[in-house]
Amino acid sequence: MTQYWLVKSEPDAFSWDQQVANKVEPWTGVRNNTARLNLRAMKRGDLAFFYHSNVGKEIVGVVRVAREAYPDPTAESGDWVCVDMEAVGPMPNPVTLAQIKADPKLADLALVRQSRLSVLPVAKPHWDRICRMGGWRG
């Protein structure tokens, strides 16, 4: 059964356009224990919203887990992991953090409750609602 996620990237460090150009990209650099657990829970085929953090603060696309957790090659030490993400498609109408926060049905979305976490689970009803908001038909 497909699980749903949200992964954050600062667009000046790694943007949606770079994800699309590279097609499949390792999701490296996660250095938070909860986010690491979320990466380890991801299964091949799971879907994630690609969220531009800091600049834009909006969901701009959808990615798919292409390879499950493996040691993060950018980690100098520690038990850090990454997954490979594959671009699926752009969000036709990017969904902003302001829109998400304004929707009472998304009040318990992890993005609202744990705003600093870089890898978050998304419940299926939240996934469906955000897809409708952004015009995603994937």
N, C-alpha and C positions, 0 to 999 in steps of 0.2 A: 504494500500500500504506500502510495506516495506521501511523503511528508513535505511540509512547506516551511520556508525560512525567509529571512531577510538578512542580507549581507551589506555592510557599509563600506564605502571607499571614499576617500577625499578625492574629488575630481582632479585636483592639481597634482596628486600623486599617482592615481590610476583611475581613469575615467571610463565611462560606458563606451565611448568611441574606441578606446584602446582595447577593451574587452572584445568588442565586435571585430576589430582589425586582427586581433590575435586568435580569435575563435575559441580556443581552449587555453586557459591560463591558470597556473597554480594560485590559490588564494592563500598567500603567505603573510607573515608578519603579525599574526594574532598572538598577543601576549597577555591574555586574560584567562583565568582558569575556567570561568563559566563559558566563555566563548569557545575555549578549547574543547570542553565537553560537548558543546553543540556541534562543532566540526566533527568530532568522533562519532556522533549520533547520525550524521548524514549518510545516506545510502545512494548508490548510483541511481540516477533517474529522478531523485528528489528535485523539486523546483525551488528557486529563491528569487525574491525581488532584489534587484540591484539598486541600491540607494546611495545617492550622492550626499555625503555628510559635509558639514561645515559650509560649503559653498553650494547653494541650491536647495539643500535639504528636501529632496524629493526622490520618489521612486521613478527611475528612468528606463528600466528594462527588466527582463526576466532571464535568469540563467539556470542551467541544469547541472547537477553534480555529475561529472564525467568520470571521476576517479575518487574513491573513498579515501579516508584519512591515511596519511603516510608522513614520515618525519619531514618537518619543515626545513628545507635546505638553507634558509636564511637565519636560522637560529644558531647562535654561537654556543649555547649550552641549554640544557633543560630538555624536558620531554614535550616539545611543542610540535604541533601537526599542522598540515594544510590539506586541502582537497583541491582537485582540479575542477574548475567551473567552465562551462561551455555556454556561449551566448545563444539564447533562443530567439529573442526578438525585443525590439523597443516597446516601451509602454506608449501607446498612441497619444495619450494625454497624461504627461507626468503627474503623479499624485504627490502633492506637497505635504510636508509635516503639518502645516497649518490646517489643511483640509482634513487630515486624519484626526487631529486633535479636536476639530470642530464637530466630528461625527460621534454622537453618544454611543453608537453601536461598536465603536473601535476604542472605547475608553480603557478597556483592559488589554489592549494589544501591547506586547512587550516593548515595542518602539516608544510607546507613550510612558510606560511604567519604568523601563530600564533604558533611558535614552542614551546612556554612554556605552552600552554594550554593542560590540561590533558584529556579532553573529547571533541572531535571535530566531526562536521558533515562531511560526505564524499558524494559528489554528485555521482549519479549513473554512469556517464561516467568515473569518477576517480576510483570508485569501480571496474568497469569492467576492466579498464586498469591495475590496480594493481593486480587484480586476474590473468589476463593473464601473467603478469610479474612473478608472484610467482607460476604459474602452478595450481592455485586453480580451482577446477571444481565443487565446492559445489553447 
